[in-house]
Amino acid sequence: MRLRRARLADLDALARLEQSFPSDRLSHASFRHLLRRGRAQIWVCEDDGVIVGNAVVLYRRGTDTARCYSLVVHPDHRRRGIARALLRHAEAAAVTRGCRAMRLEVRPGNRAAIGFYLENGYETTEKIAGFYEDGTDAFRMRKRLASVGGKSSARSRPPRRRARGAHAPGPTTGSPAAAPGSPRKSAAE
């Protein structure tokens, strides 16, 4: 398993990986735009030279909060620590860019993703009505990031049992281009 920054040559593989997500997929053109703009990073995980997961992180001027827009792991490669590795790598990269927090969105019915993010130190901060293309609401989740000893690292907090507002999640569905559990989409391991 190898993590690296995505490049233009990865466009076809990234678009194919999106097909494993049920809705709100990133298009080939969207990936091209994100790869070319300086305010975004796409990290990929390769297994034997094949891209099996990715994390899309967006940055905005004037804020110290990065946004994990998408986290996707191919269904055949889940439950192997890939989502966790991608998330930690994305968080460390955000710290390197001066960010103090990471936020993301997840479908309230995506219990696997919510549990994954809670285990990784995220807290639910609000519910956003009609967030997704299909009109489904989203939970916004956030994590404080910290720099330790001058090195980039994401600070994990002990897991919480339940996201605030996640009282009775509905059916598990995906969100834009991520594995079950991605922010826009969310890929739980």
C-alpha positions in Angstrom: 0.0 0.0 0.0 1.4 3.3 -1.0 0.0 6.9 -0.5 0.9 9.7 -2.8 -0.4 12.9 -4.4 -2.7 12.3 -7.4 -1.5 13.5 -10.8 -3.3 14.2 -14.1 -2.3 10.7 -15.4 -4.6 9.3 -12.6 -7.8 10.9 -14.0 -9.2 7.7 -15.6 -8.5 5.7 -12.5 -10.0 8.3 -10.2 -13.2 8.5 -12.4 -13.4 4.6 -12.4 -13.1 4.6 -8.6 -16.0 7.1 -8.4 -18.3 4.5 -10.1 -18.1 2.4 -6.9 -20.0 5.2 -5.1 -23.8 5.2 -5.5 -24.4 9.0 -5.9 -23.0 12.5 -5.9 -20.0 11.4 -8.0 -17.1 13.6 -9.0 -16.8 13.8 -12.8 -13.6 13.4 -14.8 -13.8 17.2 -15.4 -14.1 17.9 -11.7 -11.1 15.8 -10.9 -9.1 17.6 -13.6 -10.1 21.0 -12.2 -9.2 19.9 -8.6 -5.8 18.5 -9.7 -4.9 21.8 -11.4 -6.0 24.2 -8.8 -3.7 25.2 -5.9 -6.4 25.2 -3.3 -7.1 21.4 -3.4 -5.1 18.2 -2.9 -6.0 14.7 -3.9 -4.3 11.9 -2.2 -4.4 8.3 -3.6 -3.7 4.9 -2.2 -2.2 2.4 -4.6 -2.1 -1.3 -4.1 0.2 -3.1 -6.5 0.1 -0.1 -8.8 -3.7 0.2 -8.8 -5.5 3.1 -7.2 -7.9 1.7 -4.6 -8.8 4.8 -2.7 -8.6 8.6 -2.6 -9.1 11.6 -0.4 -10.0 15.0 -1.8 -9.1 18.0 0.5 -10.1 21.6 -0.3 -8.6 24.7 1.1 -10.0 28.3 1.2 -8.2 31.5 1.7 -8.8 33.3 5.0 -9.6 30.2 7.0 -7.5 27.7 8.9 -10.0 24.9 8.4 -9.5 22.4 5.6 -12.5 20.5 4.1 -12.3 16.8 3.4 -14.6 16.8 0.4 -14.4 13.2 -0.4 -12.9 10.0 0.9 -13.4 6.9 -1.3 -12.2 3.3 -1.0 -13.0 0.7 -3.6 -15.5 -1.9 -2.1 -13.0 -4.8 -2.6 -10.4 -3.0 -0.6 -12.4 -1.8 2.4 -11.7 -2.9 6.0 -7.9 -2.9 5.4 -7.0 0.5 7.0 -6.9 2.4 3.7 -9.5 5.0 4.7 -7.8 5.6 8.0 -4.4 6.0 6.3 -5.8 8.4 3.7 -7.6 10.4 6.4 -4.5 10.7 8.6 -2.3 11.6 5.5 -4.8 14.3 4.5 -4.9 15.7 8.0 -1.1 15.8 8.2 -1.0 17.6 4.9 -3.6 20.1 6.1 -1.5 20.8 9.2 1.5 21.4 6.9 -0.5 24.0 5.1 -1.3 25.8 8.4 -4.7 24.4 9.0 -5.9 23.9 12.6 -9.1 21.9 11.8 -10.6 19.6 9.2 -14.3 19.5 8.5 -16.5 17.2 6.3 -20.1 16.3 5.6 -21.7 12.9 5.9 -25.1 11.5 5.3 -27.0 11.0 8.6 -27.9 7.4 7.5 -24.3 6.5 6.8 -23.6 4.9 10.2 -20.4 3.3 9.1 -18.9 6.6 8.0 -20.2 8.4 11.1 -18.7 5.8 13.4 -15.4 5.9 11.4 -15.1 9.7 11.8 -16.1 9.6 15.5 -13.4 7.0 16.1 -10.9 9.3 14.4 -11.7 12.3 16.6 -14.4 14.1 14.7 -17.5 15.6 16.3 -20.8 16.4 14.7 -21.3 20.2 14.8 -24.5 20.7 12.9 -27.1 19.3 10.6 -27.5 20.8 7.1 -30.9 20.5 5.5 -31.0 19.4 1.8 -27.2 19.3 1.4 -26.9 16.5 -1.1 -28.0 16.4 -4.8 -30.9 14.2 -3.9 -32.1 16.6 -1.2 -30.8 14.5 1.7 -29.5 16.3 4.8 -25.9 16.1 6.0 -24.2 16.1 9.3 -21.2 18.5 9.4 -18.3 17.0 11.4 -15.1 18.7 12.6 -11.8 17.8 14.1 -9.2 20.0 15.6 -5.7 19.4 14.2 -2.5 20.0 16.0 1.2 20.3 15.2 3.3 18.2 17.6 7.0 18.9 18.0 7.2 20.9 14.8 6.0 17.9 12.8 2.7 17.7 11.1 0.2 15.4 12.8 -3.5 15.2 13.4 -4.5 15.0 17.0 -6.9 12.2 17.8 -9.3 12.3 20.6 -10.9 9.4 22.3 -13.9 8.1 20.3 -17.3 9.3 21.2 -20.2 7.0 21.3 -22.6 9.0 19.1 -22.5 12.1 17.0 -24.7 14.9 18.3 -27.9 14.9 16.4 -27.3 11.3 15.1 -30.1 9.9 17.2 -31.9 7.8 14.7 -29.9 7.5 11.5 -31.9 6.5 8.4 -30.9 4.0 5.8 -27.2 3.8 4.9 -26.6 5.6 1.7 -23.6 7.3 0.2 -22.9 10.9 -0.7 -20.9 12.4 -3.5 -18.1 10.2 -4.7 -16.9 8.6 -1.6 -16.9 5.2 -0.1 -19.5 4.6 2.5 -18.4 7.1 5.0 -16.9 10.0 3.0 -17.6 13.6 3.9 -19.2 14.6 0.7 -19.2 11.0 0.3 -17.7 9.0 3.0 -15.6 5.9 2.9 -15.6 4.0 6.1 -12.9 1.3 6.2 
